Amino acid sequence: MGLSSSLASAMSGLRANQAALAIVSSNVANAQTPGYVVQTPNQIEVTSGSFGSTVLTTGVSRELDLYVQGQLRTETGGSGYADQMASILGQLQNVYGTPGGDGTLESALNQFTTALQSLSTSGGSLSAQSVAVTAAQSLAQQLNATSNGIQTLRSNVEQDIGATAQQANTAMAQIADINTKLQSLTANDPSAATLMDQRDAAINSLSKLVDVRVVTDSSGQANVFTSTGIQLVGAGLASQFTFSSPGALTANSLYDPNSVKSGVGTLSIKLPNGSATDVVANNVVSSGRLAADLKLRDQTLVQAQNQVDQLAATMASALSDKTTAGTAVAGPPSGFDLDVSNVAPGNTVNLTYTDTATNTQQQISIVNVTDPAALPLQNAANANPLRVGVDFSGGMASIVSQLNSALGANHLQFSNPSGTTLRVVDDGTGSATVNAASVTKTISSLTSGNPQLPLFTDGTALYTGAIASTGLQMTGLAGRIAVNSALVTDPTRLSVYSTSPVTPAGDTTRSDFLYSQLTNSVFSYSPQTGLGSSSQPFSGTVPSYLQQFLSIQSNAATQAKQLQQGQSVVVSTLQEKFNSTASVNIDTEMSNLIQLQNAYAANAHIMSVVQSMMNTLLQAQG
């Protein structure tokens, strides 16, 4: 190797050392910088003439484990989901209060039933009547407060959907912008590494909000998709979430795939190709904070509202509804006669029959539905009782016609022998046996002569369980339930249930009935409460139902907290694993620095020797 070749090799070595030293310096300076990925120089050997070679620095490489990075982003999405679920369900527990403590639904119900029991043992004293009415008002107010608390949480989540969507838009725009900047740079360009760090930070931020899957193409462009395949970022183009909210939500503000009917905010995403997609209807996101918000708003908190609404509805109906058994018809064909006069919207005719072919028993609930837009009523598979909606407002001929049309295939036959009497029998084929029939009506008077009374009302209106195209009367009832204003004015009606003849002094028939209904009677509850199923609805007393759904909510909050903690551990573990490769190790950098110093010294020594030899040659020629 000639002196010139040796000099060239030494010079290239010094340049390579300088580049490597700059990278080490950058690594050490950014050791505590979040998101910074350690860099190493890319060096290649280049042949120099016929003899020897030189080293050339072509750029830098980022040291990271792409597989672990992908796992970390997936689990970060799960962490964002778990954090939000645990936070909101924890706040929901605060709405319910501490079990057994003051100011809770449990304590309010116990105080009311205790007041009713005292009313009976006191023989209907005026003071006991006033205490019972006050306790009833406290129970209604506690239901109001619980409903308001749930809807406040829903409204907060609704606002968070908008804020989270905006944060996601910012992150997606940043990723697209960095993609554009990287188009003019090679992957090994030192400035490209810095941009890639920034892009990774933006993707990591996005993964906390929505589930992401990143595909990097041959040109270094990061294309971001959701796990369902919806593109969030395509090269230099970003999708954009659009959220339109009606504002504060109420119990009647429910999601509907038909945007015209929906009462909640609409979230859509405009894709890079210009098309728009409904995020909720198409299940665009499945993880991250945004997915948690949507589930909380449209499912979890709606179910919580259904639970307290069902409690309010059961109490109101338990105290005001009277069920009268039908009169047996010997036949043949055999069946029952029912008086269907004064059947209010939402009131029911209840049938039980046996299908003789299969020897199975089926219950049918015929509901008075006066809104034709709400018909036919929908039933889940294997629903028992089967609900059949019939408009009673058109008179007996219309009622009979509707029932024969709806239930003729069940081998049941309906007729109107006289007045407002509805007769139900088998159709004479022997394929069905009518086992029982009754009609349930809501008592509207405080002094009807019956122990039932409309103690709880829907605001100022009678609660009958009406069904309309706009929804169920039960929806939001917990927020509107009140004590009958006539009863507040005259608490004696908690004992006096008849004025002709006048209820005898000391008669405890009504207070005994009210206490029994709220403590011992068993009712069935809607599957929408999350208890039971359509074929086997949950049945129990009012206190047992209350305890059951409070227990479910408590367990859900506990499980959400445990999931959050577990997810935090997973993310922390993956982050440590990722950092073990990607983060700056000062000891390693110091070792690299020593090697570079030694290499620098060696190259400098070569140049010094070459210079000395060249000086010697020049002197010899002189």
Protein Blocks (a to p, Z undefined) as FASTA:
>chain_A
ZZklmmmmmmmmmmmmmmmmmmmmmmmmmmmgghiacdddddddddehjbocddddfbdc
ddddfklmmmmmmmmmmmmmmmmmmmmmmmmmmmnopehiahiaklmmmmmmmmmmmmmm
nnopaklmmmmmmmmmmmmmmmmmmmmmmmmmmmmmmmmmmmmmmmmmmmmmmmmmmmmm
mmmpcfklmklmmmmmmmmmmmmmmmmmpccdddddfkopacdddfkopafbgcjaccdd
ddddebjadfklccdfblklpcbdcdddddfkopacdfklnomafgdjklmmmmmmmmmm
mmmmmmmmmmmmmmmmmmmpccddddddebjaddddddfehiaehiacddddddfklopa
cdddddddfbfklpccdddehiacddddddfknojklmmmmmmmmmmmnopacddfbhjb
ccdddehlopaccfbdcdddddfbfblopabdcfbaghjaccehiacfkbcfkgoklmmg
ccdfklmmmmmlmmmmcfbdcddehiaklmmmmmmmmmmpccdddfklopajfklccddd
fklmmmmmmmmmmmmmmmmmmmmmmmmmmmmmmmmmmmmmmpccfklmmmmmmmmmmmmm
mmmmmmmmmmmmmmmmmmmmZZ
